[in-house]
Amino acid sequence: MNCVSKHKDAEKAYKKMPKEIRDSFDDFEEELKRKPITSLNSWNITALSGDRKFWKSKKAYRLRISDYRFVILQEKKKVYIITDAGSRGDVYKHMK
C-alpha cells in the first residue's frame, strides 16, 4: 500500500476546483494508494524532466485532469506527495 499526502498549497487549490475535477482526483488518489504510479495507464500521467531544483533529486510526475494539473513527487518507493494543483498555466510557475 502506498502512502499519499497533499501539501497544504495543493490542498488549498484542490478545494477551489470544480466538484467533477475533485471527484476524478479522489478516484486517482485511491488507485495510487493501491498501485505504483507507473502502472496507472488509464490516467494521463507524464514524468517531468528538466533542470528544476524543485524536483531534480526526486521522481516527479504530472497528472492531467481536464484543464487542471497535479504535480506529484515520489519521495521514496511507496511515498507520494501531491505538491501542487491548479490550472494548466499556473501550476509550474512557483517551482524553480
C-alpha positions as a Markdown table, in Angstrom:
| # | Residue | x | y | z |
|---|---|---|---|---|
| 1 | Met | 0.0 | 0.0 | 0.0 |
| 2 | Asn | 1.3 | 3.4 | -1.0 |
| 3 | Cys | 1.3 | 6.5 | 1.3 |
| 4 | Val | -0.3 | 9.5 | -0.5 |
| 5 | Ser | -0.5 | 13.0 | 1.0 |
| 6 | Lys | -1.2 | 16.5 | -0.2 |
| 7 | His | 1.0 | 19.6 | 0.5 |
| 8 | Lys | -1.0 | 22.5 | 2.1 |
| 9 | Asp | -0.8 | 24.5 | -1.2 |
| 10 | Ala | -2.2 | 21.6 | -3.2 |
| 11 | Glu | -5.0 | 21.0 | -0.7 |
| 12 | Lys | -6.0 | 24.7 | -0.8 |
| 13 | Ala | -6.1 | 24.6 | -4.7 |
| 14 | Tyr | -7.9 | 21.3 | -4.6 |
| 15 | Lys | -10.7 | 22.7 | -2.5 |
| 16 | Lys | -11.3 | 25.5 | -5.1 |
| 17 | Met | -11.6 | 23.2 | -8.0 |
| 18 | Pro | -14.9 | 22.1 | -9.5 |
| 19 | Lys | -16.6 | 19.1 | -8.0 |
| 20 | Glu | -16.1 | 16.9 | -11.1 |
| 21 | Ile | -12.3 | 17.5 | -11.0 |
| 22 | Arg | -12.1 | 16.8 | -7.3 |
| 23 | Asp | -14.1 | 13.6 | -7.7 |
| 24 | Ser | -11.8 | 12.4 | -10.5 |
| 25 | Phe | -8.7 | 13.2 | -8.4 |
| 26 | Asp | -10.2 | 11.3 | -5.5 |
| 27 | Asp | -10.6 | 8.3 | -7.7 |
| 28 | Phe | -6.9 | 8.7 | -8.9 |
| 29 | Glu | -5.7 | 9.1 | -5.3 |
| 30 | Glu | -7.5 | 5.9 | -4.2 |
| 31 | Glu | -6.0 | 4.0 | -7.1 |
| 32 | Leu | -2.5 | 5.4 | -6.4 |
| 33 | Lys | -2.7 | 4.1 | -2.8 |
| 34 | Arg | -3.1 | 0.6 | -4.2 |
| 35 | Lys | -0.7 | 0.6 | -7.2 |
| 36 | Pro | 2.6 | 2.3 | -8.2 |
| 37 | Ile | 2.2 | 5.4 | -10.3 |
| 38 | Thr | 3.9 | 3.8 | -13.3 |
| 39 | Ser | 1.2 | 1.2 | -13.6 |
| 40 | Leu | -1.8 | 3.7 | -13.7 |
| 41 | Asn | -2.1 | 3.6 | -17.5 |
| 42 | Ser | -5.7 | 4.7 | -17.6 |
| 43 | Trp | -4.7 | 8.2 | -16.3 |
| 44 | Asn | -2.9 | 11.0 | -18.2 |
| 45 | Ile | 0.4 | 10.9 | -16.3 |
| 46 | Thr | 3.7 | 12.2 | -17.6 |
| 47 | Ala | 7.1 | 12.0 | -16.0 |
| 48 | Leu | 8.5 | 15.5 | -15.5 |
| 49 | Ser | 12.1 | 16.3 | -16.5 |
| 50 | Gly | 14.2 | 19.4 | -16.7 |
| 51 | Asp | 16.6 | 21.3 | -14.5 |
| 52 | Arg | 14.2 | 22.5 | -11.8 |
| 53 | Lys | 15.7 | 22.3 | -8.3 |
| 54 | Phe | 12.2 | 21.6 | -7.0 |
| 55 | Trp | 12.2 | 18.0 | -8.4 |
| 56 | Lys | 15.7 | 17.5 | -9.6 |
| 57 | Ser | 16.6 | 14.8 | -6.9 |
| 58 | Lys | 13.2 | 13.1 | -7.0 |
| 59 | Lys | 10.9 | 11.4 | -9.4 |
| 60 | Ala | 8.3 | 13.9 | -10.5 |
| 61 | Tyr | 5.1 | 13.3 | -12.4 |
| 62 | Arg | 2.3 | 15.4 | -13.8 |
| 63 | Leu | -1.3 | 14.3 | -13.7 |
| 64 | Arg | -3.7 | 16.0 | -16.1 |
| 65 | Ile | -7.5 | 16.0 | -15.5 |
| 66 | Ser | -9.2 | 18.3 | -18.0 |
| 67 | Asp | -7.6 | 21.7 | -17.7 |
| 68 | Tyr | -6.1 | 21.0 | -14.3 |
| 69 | Arg | -2.6 | 19.7 | -13.4 |
| 70 | Phe | -1.4 | 18.0 | -10.3 |
| 71 | Val | 2.4 | 17.7 | -9.6 |
| 72 | Ile | 3.3 | 14.5 | -7.8 |
| 73 | Leu | 6.7 | 13.8 | -6.3 |
| 74 | Gln | 7.8 | 10.3 | -5.4 |
| 75 | Glu | 9.8 | 10.7 | -2.2 |
| 76 | Lys | 10.5 | 7.0 | -1.5 |
| 77 | Lys | 9.5 | 3.8 | -3.2 |
| 78 | Lys | 5.9 | 3.9 | -1.8 |
| 79 | Val | 5.5 | 7.5 | -0.7 |
| 80 | Tyr | 3.9 | 10.1 | -3.0 |
| 81 | Ile | 3.3 | 13.8 | -2.2 |
| 82 | Ile | 0.9 | 15.9 | -4.2 |
| 83 | Thr | 2.9 | 19.2 | -4.2 |
| 84 | Asp | 0.7 | 21.5 | -6.3 |
| 85 | Ala | -2.5 | 21.6 | -8.2 |
| 86 | Gly | -4.0 | 24.2 | -10.5 |
| 87 | Ser | -4.8 | 25.3 | -14.0 |
| 88 | Arg | -2.5 | 24.5 | -16.8 |
| 89 | Gly | -0.6 | 27.8 | -16.9 |
| 90 | Asp | -0.3 | 28.4 | -13.2 |
| 91 | Val | 0.8 | 25.1 | -11.7 |
| 92 | Tyr | 4.5 | 25.3 | -12.6 |
| 93 | Lys | 5.2 | 29.0 | -12.1 |
| 94 | His | 6.4 | 28.9 | -8.5 |
| 95 | Met | 8.6 | 25.8 | -8.9 |
| 96 | Lys | 12.2 | 26.8 | -9.6 |
